[in-house]
Structures are given as C-alpha cells and as structure tokens.
Amino acid sequence: MSAASPLAIPFPHMPQIAGATPRVARAGYKDWGRCDLTFVELSKGTTVAGVTTRNVCCSSEVELCRDHLKGGRARGLVVNAGNSNAFTGYRGREAVEAIVAQVAGHLNCAPTEVFVSSTGVIGVPLPRDKAEAGVRAVFDATPCSWEDACNAIGTTDTFAKGATASAIVDGRSVQLVGIIKGSGMIAPDMATMLGYIFTDAAVDAPFLQQLLSAANDRSFSCITVDSDTSTSDTVLAFATGKAGNAPLRSFEDPGADAFAAALDDICRQLAHLVVRDGEGAQKFIEIAVTGAMNDESARRVGLAVANSPLVKTAIAGEDANWGRVVMAVGKAGEPADRDLLSIRFGATQVALNGLPVEDYDEAPVAAHLKGQEIEIGVDLGLGRGRATIWTCDLTHGYISINADYRS
C-alpha cells in the first residue's frame, strides 16, 4: 500500500467469529509482492444476504452472486484483488465458475453456497490458471486475522478498513465484524465497494436481507468519492448462527432491534472508512440536508452537492465559496426555492432564506475549512425530508492516482 490517507483510522481489534475462518494466499493477479486472494470458510447453516452494484456492465462475479443469494445459504467466500474480471465475456464467466466448482468440491457443498468477488482493472479476463492455483494455495494456508484478510482484498486502498459491533440477542451477546475495500470509483448506486460482514448471530436469510438492504440505504448508498459506480461492487453479510440465539425472523423477536442497530452501526462505520480513503482525499465532508419535500429528494440534493467538482475543489482549497453549494442545489433537479434556501458551514450560518447573512464573518468558516472534518448544512425550507451524505474533497492526488492506475 502507498502512504496512508491523512484521514486514516487504525484497524480496530476484531474478535474471531465462530463459524467464519479467513485465510489468504498470493495468486499473482498483479506484479505485487502481497497476498491478493482471500478465502473465508463458513460453517454449515450460515445464512447470507447481499446488495450489489446497479452498474449494468457488471462482472460475472456480481451476476453469480445475485443468483446464489436466492438460496440464502453460504459455505465459502473467495475475493480476488488486482483484476475485476468485468467486461470479459465467456472467458471471465468460465474462470469464476471454475473457482466456484473448486471451492464447492473442497467444502462438499452446493455451488450456490459459494460466493466470489473480484476487484481491479476492467477488461482483462481473470487468469484461470492463476485463480485455480491461488485457490489451492489458500486451502492449505493457516487461518489469518481479519486485518490480513482486509489487506488482501485492497487495490488502491491506503489503509486496512475494519469495524466491529455487538448486540444482546435473545439474552446472548452476539458479535459482528466487517472488512471493506474501496478508494475510487465510489458512488452510491448501492454498494460502491467490496464489503463483507460476519456475525455469529442466528438470522434467517430473508430477515437478514431486509436488515442489510435498509442499512445500505442509510450508509453505503449515502457516500460518494467521484460519482462513478463500479462494475463489481458487492456487500455481503453472513450469519453463522454459532452464538446460539433463537434465529431472528422479524422485528418481533427478542433482540431484533438491537441487532438491526448494530448492523446499521457497522455499515455506517465501513462506509465512512471508504470515504476517508477516497483517492487523494485530505478532508472528510458531511453534507446534512433538511427541509426537503421528502427523504429521497433530500438525498438527491445532498448527492448533487457531494458530487460537484466545484464544491469539492473549493473544500480542497479551503475556500469558503458557498455560492457553489447554491449552484449544486439548483442543478439537482429536485424541488427547491431560491428564496427559502439556507446554508451553513460548520456552525456558521452563511446564507438564510435566500440571502447572505448580514454582516457575515468569513473568518470562522475559513478556520473550519482548515480542519479535516468539514460540515455543510443545507436547509431547503420546504418540508420535513432529510438526508446525510458523506464525501471527500477533490485534489491533485486523485488525478495522479487515476492517470497512472494501469501502469
């Protein structure tokens, strides 16, 4: 990995999850001296839920994942880094099917219980020989830490991203851990990265899917780095059931609310970590939109602000140019009234009801913009809709990373 982002957060202590065993190996998908293949063996009875990219040019791995999610059961996860295997036709499909068959044979399970993800360069078929050799190697590898597994799934990431949470369910303590990769090609058309959550709780697959979809709407679908939605994005949640609680089937079950809150928490933590590692990022930006006609309208307005290169470069330059926020709100295509619009930077109101605040002092805003944590508030004054979006600034570093990505 290159030098860590100035917004990096140290990898937390992550408990082991009974029924989920991670291993890593080197398949050599790129010319790098590191492990780039991750395998997580899951105990019998593990349930699974997932959300995947809305990019219509998605990879074979994403298509396979969507198909296998219908079964609701999982025994194995394989993640390849360095090659996305997207836009690779039948050769790409054959490679991922070979991996699935290999893992299913090793675990003596149905192919539909094996999940595969790949990330990296688009348009290069996953080398089947390297894939199969890597999978053979990872079967014999010793179990590793979650941090090792996280490092192995990264591409342009500058630090390992992990999060943990816990809850009391049916009188038992259950643990959740999550790892994620993502730095660029990040936009909220559902999950915009590769992320994996593991819990020892027992949760029926339909309810787990309900909870993950809701958590995604409030986390992964509320972040953006560059407005580009990847072809490979996938977030999966696996529940091994080893905690021994009565399986959660609905919000009527004891501890369901607590588990849902813990899942929300871990998804939000992971989503924030992706933004903190945005390519070239120097500042973490929170955009809080209130007063919209409804929550979805507020979300679209927030994304218009977050995806504006002019807003993002102003923040990078620590320029209190709130007029660019006005511009972004106006172009969002959502209900807005110029004469009701109010804007704040940090705790400082800069515009109120369509006019600059009288005797506005730019000094506290300039001081706020010199920090690494930036807050922008937008009140449309129309209704009760609200949303919070997270993004980062746009710097020369983003250009450098992406201009040299394949070389």
C-alpha positions in Angstrom: 0.0 0.0 0.0 1.1 3.6 -0.6 1.3 6.1 2.2 -1.8 6.1 4.4 -4.5 8.7 3.9 -4.3 11.6 6.3 -7.9 10.6 7.3 -7.0 7.0 8.1 -8.3 5.3 11.2 -6.3 2.5 12.8 -7.6 -1.0 12.3 -9.6 -2.0 15.4 -9.3 -5.1 17.5 -11.6 -7.6 15.8 -12.9 -10.7 17.6 -13.0 -14.1 15.9 -16.4 -15.1 14.6 -17.3 -18.7 15.4 -18.0 -20.4 12.1 -16.1 -18.0 9.9 -12.4 -18.7 9.2 -10.4 -16.4 6.9 -7.3 -17.4 5.0 -5.2 -15.5 2.4 -2.8 -16.5 -0.4 -0.9 -15.0 -3.3 -2.4 -15.8 -6.7 -0.3 -13.1 -8.5 -3.1 -11.3 -10.3 -0.7 -8.3 -10.5 3.0 -7.9 -10.2 3.0 -7.2 -6.5 4.6 -8.9 -3.6 1.5 -9.4 -1.5 -1.4 -11.7 -0.9 -4.3 -11.0 -3.3 -6.7 -13.9 -2.7 -8.9 -14.2 0.3 -10.9 -17.2 1.3 -13.4 -17.4 4.2 -14.7 -20.8 5.1 -18.2 -20.7 6.7 -19.9 -23.3 8.8 -22.9 -25.3 7.7 -26.1 -23.4 8.2 -24.6 -20.0 7.6 -27.2 -17.6 6.1 -26.3 -14.8 3.7 -27.7 -11.5 2.4 -26.2 -9.1 -0.1 -26.5 -5.9 -2.1 -24.8 -5.4 -5.5 -23.9 -2.6 -7.9 -26.5 -1.1 -10.2 -24.0 -0.7 -13.0 -25.4 -2.6 -15.9 -22.0 -3.6 -17.2 -21.4 -5.6 -14.0 -19.0 -8.5 -13.7 -19.7 -12.2 -13.9 -19.0 -12.4 -10.2 -21.8 -9.9 -9.5 -24.2 -11.9 -11.7 -23.3 -15.1 -10.0 -23.6 -13.5 -6.5 -27.1 -12.3 -7.3 -28.1 -15.8 -8.4 -26.6 -17.5 -5.4 -28.2 -15.1 -3.0 -31.6 -16.6 -3.9 -30.6 -19.7 -1.9 -29.9 -17.8 1.2 -27.0 -20.1 2.3 -23.3 -19.8 2.2 -20.3 -22.0 2.9 -17.4 -20.1 1.3 -16.3 -16.7 0.1 -13.5 -16.0 -2.4 -12.2 -12.5 -3.1 -9.7 -11.7 -5.8 -7.8 -8.4 -5.9 -6.0 -6.9 -8.9 -8.4 -8.0 -11.6 -12.1 -7.1 -11.7 -12.9 -9.8 -14.3 -15.6 -7.4 -15.6 -16.3 -7.0 -19.4 -14.5 -10.2 -20.1 -17.3 -12.3 -21.7 -17.4 -16.1 -21.6 -13.7 -16.3 -20.5 -14.5 -14.4 -17.4 -17.6 -16.4 -16.7 -15.7 -19.7 -17.1 -13.0 -18.5 -14.7 -15.4 -17.7 -11.9 -17.4 -20.9 -12.5 -14.1 -22.8 -12.1 -13.4 -21.1 -8.8 -16.9 -22.0 -7.6 -16.6 -25.6 -8.6 -13.2 -25.9 -6.9 -14.4 -24.4 -3.6 -17.7 -26.4 -3.7 -15.7 -29.6 -4.1 -13.4 -28.7 -1.3 -16.2 -27.9 1.1 -18.5 -30.6 -0.2 -21.3 -28.1 -0.6 -23.6 -26.9 -3.4 -22.1 -24.4 -5.9 -24.8 -22.0 -4.9 -23.3 -21.8 -1.4 -20.0 -20.3 -2.8 -19.7 -16.5 -3.4 -16.9 -14.9 -5.4 -15.9 -11.2 -5.8 -13.1 -9.7 -7.9 -11.8 -6.1 -8.0 -9.2 -4.3 -10.1 -8.6 -3.5 -13.7 -11.7 -3.8 -16.0 -11.5 -5.7 -19.4 -8.8 -8.3 -18.5 -10.1 -11.9 -18.1 -9.3 -13.4 -14.8 -6.4 -15.8 -15.5 -7.9 -19.2 -14.8 -4.6 -20.9 -14.1 -3.6 -18.3 -11.5 -7.1 -18.4 -10.0 -7.1 -22.2 -9.5 -3.5 -22.3 -8.2 -4.3 -19.5 -5.8 -7.4 -21.3 -4.5 -5.4 -24.5 -4.0 -2.8 -22.5 -2.1 -5.4 -20.8 0.1 -7.0 -24.1 1.1 -3.7 -25.0 2.8 -3.0 -21.6 4.3 -3.2 -21.1 8.1 -6.1 -19.1 9.4 -5.3 -15.4 9.4 -6.5 -12.2 11.1 -9.3 -10.0 9.8 -6.7 -7.3 9.2 -4.7 -9.7 7.0 -7.9 -10.6 5.1 -8.7 -6.9 4.6 -5.2 -6.1 3.3 -5.5 -8.9 0.7 -8.7 -7.5 -0.8 -7.4 -4.0 -1.3 -6.3 -2.3 -4.6 -5.6 1.5 -4.4 -6.6 1.5 -0.7 -4.0 3.1 1.6 -5.1 1.5 4.8 -7.0 -1.5 6.0 -10.6 -0.8 6.9 -12.4 -2.8 9.5 -15.3 -2.2 12.0 -16.9 -4.2 14.8 -20.1 -4.0 16.8 -22.1 -6.2 19.2 -25.6 -6.7 20.5 -27.6 -8.6 23.0 -29.9 -11.0 21.2 -32.2 -13.5 23.0 -30.1 -12.9 26.1 -26.9 -13.7 24.4 -24.0 -11.5 23.3 -23.5 -11.6 19.5 -20.6 -10.2 17.6 -20.3 -8.5 14.2 -17.1 -7.7 12.3 -16.8 -6.2 8.9 -14.0 -5.5 6.4 -14.2 -3.4 3.3 -12.1 -2.1 0.4 -12.8 1.0 -1.6 -11.0 4.2 -2.5 -12.1 5.3 -6.0 -14.9 4.6 -8.4 -17.2 5.2 -5.5 -20.8 6.4 -6.0 -24.0 5.4 -4.2 -25.8 3.2 -6.6 -25.8 0.7 -3.9 -22.9 -0.7 -2.7 -19.9 1.0 -4.1 -17.1 -1.2 -3.0 -16.4 -4.8 -1.8 -17.5 -5.2 1.8 -18.1 -8.3 4.0 -19.8 -8.5 7.3 -19.7 -11.6 9.5 -21.7 -12.3 12.6 -22.2 -15.3 15.0 -25.9 -14.4 15.4 -28.5 -16.7 14.0 -30.6 -14.7 11.5 -32.9 -16.1 8.9 -31.8 -15.1 5.4 -35.0 -13.1 4.4 -34.8 -11.0 7.6 -31.0 -10.6 7.2 -31.6 -9.3 3.7 -34.3 -6.9 4.9 -31.9 -5.5 7.5 -28.9 -5.2 5.2 -30.9 -3.5 2.5 -32.2 -1.0 5.0 -28.7 -0.4 6.5 -27.3 0.0 3.0 -29.8 2.8 2.2 -28.5 4.7 5.2 -24.8 4.1 4.7 -23.2 2.7 1.5 -25.8 4.4 -0.6 -25.1 7.7 1.0 -21.4 8.0 0.1 -19.6 9.2 -3.0 -15.9 9.9 -3.9 -16.1 10.6 -7.6 -19.7 9.8 -8.8 -18.5 6.7 -10.7 -20.3 3.4 -9.9 -18.1 0.3 -10.2 -18.9 -2.8 -12.2 -18.0 -5.1 -9.3 -19.5 -3.6 -6.1 -20.8 -6.0 -3.6 -21.6 -6.1 0.1 -22.4 -9.4 1.7 -23.5 -10.3 5.2 -23.0 -13.8 6.7 -24.7 -15.1 9.8 -23.1 -18.3 11.2 -25.6 -18.9 14.0 -22.9 -20.0 16.4 -23.9 -17.6 19.1 -26.8 -19.9 19.9 -29.7 -17.4 19.9 -33.1 -18.3 18.7 -33.0 -17.3 15.0 -34.2 -13.8 14.2 -37.0 -13.9 11.8 -38.7 -10.5 12.3 -38.6 -7.4 14.5 -41.0 -9.2 16.9 -38.1 -11.5 18.0 -36.2 -10.6 21.2 -33.1 -8.6 20.3 -34.0 -7.9 16.7 -33.9 -4.2 17.2 -30.5 -4.4 18.9 -29.1 -6.5 16.1 -30.5 -4.1 13.5 -28.9 -1.2 15.2 -25.5 -3.0 15.4 -25.7 -3.8 11.7 -26.6 -0.2 10.9 -23.6 0.9 13.0 -21.1 -1.4 11.4 -22.3 -0.4 7.9 -22.0 3.3 8.7 -18.5 2.8 10.1 -17.4 0.9 7.0 -19.0 3.5 4.6 -17.2 6.3 6.4 -13.9 4.5 6.1 -14.2 4.2 2.4 -14.7 8.0 2.1 -11.7 8.6 4.4 -9.6 6.7 1.9 -11.0 8.4 -1.1 -8.3 8.7 -3.7 -6.2 11.8 -2.9 -8.6 12.8 -0.1 -7.5 15.3 2.5 -10.8 16.2 4.0 -13.9 14.2 5.2 -17.1 16.1 4.3 -20.6 15.6 5.8 -23.5 17.2 4.0 -26.7 17.4 6.0 -29.8 18.3 4.0 -33.0 19.2 5.8 -36.3 20.8 4.8 -36.7 18.8 1.6 -40.1 17.6 0.3 -39.1 14.0 1.3 -36.1 12.0 2.4 -35.3 10.8 -1.2 -35.4 14.3 -2.5 -33.0 15.4 0.3 -30.7 12.5 -0.6 -30.6 13.6 -4.3 -29.8 17.2 -3.3 -27.1 16.0 -1.0 -25.5 13.9 -3.7 -25.6 16.9 -6.1 -23.6 18.9 -3.7 -21.3 16.0 -2.8 -20.5 15.1 -6.5 -19.9 18.7 -7.6 -16.3 19.1 -8.7 -16.5 22.8 -7.9 -17.7 22.2 -4.4 -15.1 19.5 -3.8 -12.2 21.6 -5.1 -13.3 24.6 -3.1 -13.2 22.5 0.0 -9.7 21.2 -1.1 -8.6 24.8 -1.4 -10.2 25.8 1.9 -12.2 28.4 0.0 -15.5 29.4 1.7 -17.2 29.6 -1.7 -20.8 28.8 -0.6 -22.2 30.0 -3.9 -21.1 26.7 -5.4 -23.4 24.9 -2.9 -26.2 27.1 -4.1 -25.4 26.1 -7.7 -25.3 22.4 -6.8 -28.7 22.5 -5.0 -30.2 24.3 -8.0 -28.9 21.7 -10.5 -30.1 18.7 -8.5 -33.5 18.6 -10.3 -35.4 18.4 -7.0 -37.9 20.9 -5.6 -36.1 23.9 -4.2 -36.9 27.6 -3.8 -34.1 30.1 -4.0 -35.8 32.4 -1.6 -36.1 29.7 1.1 -32.7 28.2 0.9 -30.3 28.4 3.9 -26.7 27.2 4.0 -24.2 26.8 6.8 -20.5 25.8 7.0 -19.7 24.1 10.3 -21.7 26.0 13.0 -21.7 29.3 10.9 -24.8 30.3 9.0 -23.7 31.9 5.8 -27.0 32.2 3.9 -30.5 32.4 5.3 -33.8 32.4 3.4 -32.2 33.1 0.0 -29.9 35.9 1.1 -26.3 36.1 2.5 -26.3 36.6 6.3 -26.0 40.2 7.1 -22.5 41.1 8.4 -21.4 37.6 7.7 -17.9 37.0 9.1 -15.9 34.6 6.9 -13.2 34.0 9.5 -14.9 31.1 11.4 -15.8 29.4 8.2 -12.2 29.7 6.9 -11.0 28.3 10.2 -13.5 25.4 9.9 -12.3 24.6 6.4 -8.7 24.3 7.6 -9.7 21.2 9.5 -10.0 17.6 8.3 -13.7 17.2 9.2 -16.0 19.5 7.2 -19.7 20.0 7.8 -22.1 21.6 5.2 -25.7 22.2 6.1 -28.4 22.8 3.5 -32.0 23.7 4.6 -34.4 23.8 1.7 -37.3 25.2 3.8 -39.9 23.1 2.0 -40.8 20.1 4.1 -39.6 17.5 6.6 -37.3 15.4 4.3 -33.8 15.0 5.5 -30.6 13.0 4.5 -26.9 12.9 5.3 -24.3 12.3 2.6 -20.6 11.8 3.1 -17.9 12.6 0.6 -14.3 13.9 0.4 -12.5 16.7 -1.3 -11.1 16.6 -4.8 -7.3 17.1 -5.0 -4.4 16.7 -7.4 -3.8 13.3 -5.8 -7.0 11.9 -7.3 -5.8 12.8 -10.8 -2.3 11.3 -10.2 -3.7 8.0 -8.9 -6.1 7.5 -11.7 -3.9 8.7 -14.5 -1.3 6.0 -13.5 -3.8 3.3 -12.4 -2.9 0.6 -15.0 0.9 1.4 -15.2 
